[in-house]
Amino acid sequence: MSRRSQIVEECEGLMDQPEQIRNIAIAAHVDHGKTTLTDNLLAGAGMISEDTAGEQLAMDTEEDEQERGITIDAANVSMTHEYDEKNHLINLIDTPGHVDFGGDVTRAMRAVDGAMVVVDAVEGAMPQTETVLRQALREGVKPTLFINKVDRLISELQEGPEEMQERLLAVIHDVNELIRGMTEDWDRDWTVSVDEGTVAFGSALYKWGVSKPSMVATGMDFGDIIDLERADKRQELHEQTPLSDVVLDMVCEHFPNPVDAQPRRIPTVWRGDADSELAESMRFVDEDGEVVFMVTDISMDPHAGEIATGRVFSGTLEEGQDLYVSGTAGTNRLQSVGLFMGGEREEVSRVPAGNIAAVTGLKDAIAGSTVSSVEMTPFESIEHLSEPVITKS
Ligand code: GDP
């Protein structure tokens, strides 16, 4: 069986097991390495070639995609990862790095339960680090921290172990100060910690990573890493402690699955009647409940046309359903229902609650629309621009 058909089969098998799903975003200040990290994860999961990850920049360049003959959707990729003897479906949604797209970041955050915040070890936390953290926390999305470009501390800045440790601890401290400031009145502590395994370090460019649990598992500590990096043995470093394993293990262990996340998040992100059957169905990720689908992104596919991507909070999406689109009159009929597998959309017969789905047929939907089988309070109110009415005289 080809790797691709194997992935398709794995993803389909996992979409009915919400405990094994993680819906996540990678969020960062521009140039801190979000794209390079994403490529690493895809390569590690076998979705793109190991050799070119880091150079491919799968998340941003369409031309490059065409040259490689595969379509990586700009916004969404899914992958599978084996952790703790279980396979996991990891759906990654892209978040725009620019401050002006604040609305889009919020929307992307609403569809996920965990956000990996990437910070450049040399630059430290920057203004957009603060913005994305605030957006994640406001949406009840749990953060973890990946400190990137650690190779630069070793090879370029020639820092010794103590200097490096001091710098990395300062980054963690700054990020935690931001988190503390934004969650002062919470009873939950979402600061990140090396000991708990919610912080990882590494180099997305050279594809190696390390965390406290990975050090225990591989026996590689910072001393070994400094030695190999200084000796320019980066391939060895990658093979001994691959970044994608370290980061995806952290995702599976520390980010909540939809069943854990939705009971807590629905009351935060949805302003409708908390006592209604619909609210209950969303809290409990009920695949037999009414359909509630929040659209985060609309993209164009040369073959399928307009594709609406978003999070299924309740019910099960199926081809042929007539669904209400918030802010518009009447319903739209679902033409096809799919999942992202790798960066490509694969049509399936149904997508149950807890997943990120990619569907066609929602001609009235825009990014931010709430799509549902019963009329309901939308996640966000959107002003639809009405088309000019042309009357014949
Ligand atoms: P994004 O804007 O956050 O998506 O950042 P990119 O992934 O596009 O990376 C920005 C620049 O930093 C590119 O030139 C990358 O090659 C470089 N870069 C990314 N990760 C690393 C790293 O771990 N080490 C070094 N030295 N450079 C990196």
Boltz pocket constraint, residues with backbone or C-beta under 6 A from the ligand:
constraints:
  - pocket:
      binder: B
      contacts: [[A, 28], [A, 29], [A, 30], [A, 31], [A, 32], [A, 33], [A, 34], [A, 35], [A, 36], [A, 37], [A, 54], [A, 97], [A, 148], [A, 149], [A, 150], [A, 151], [A, 152], [A, 202], [A, 203], [A, 204], [A, 205], [A, 206]]
      max_distance: 6.0
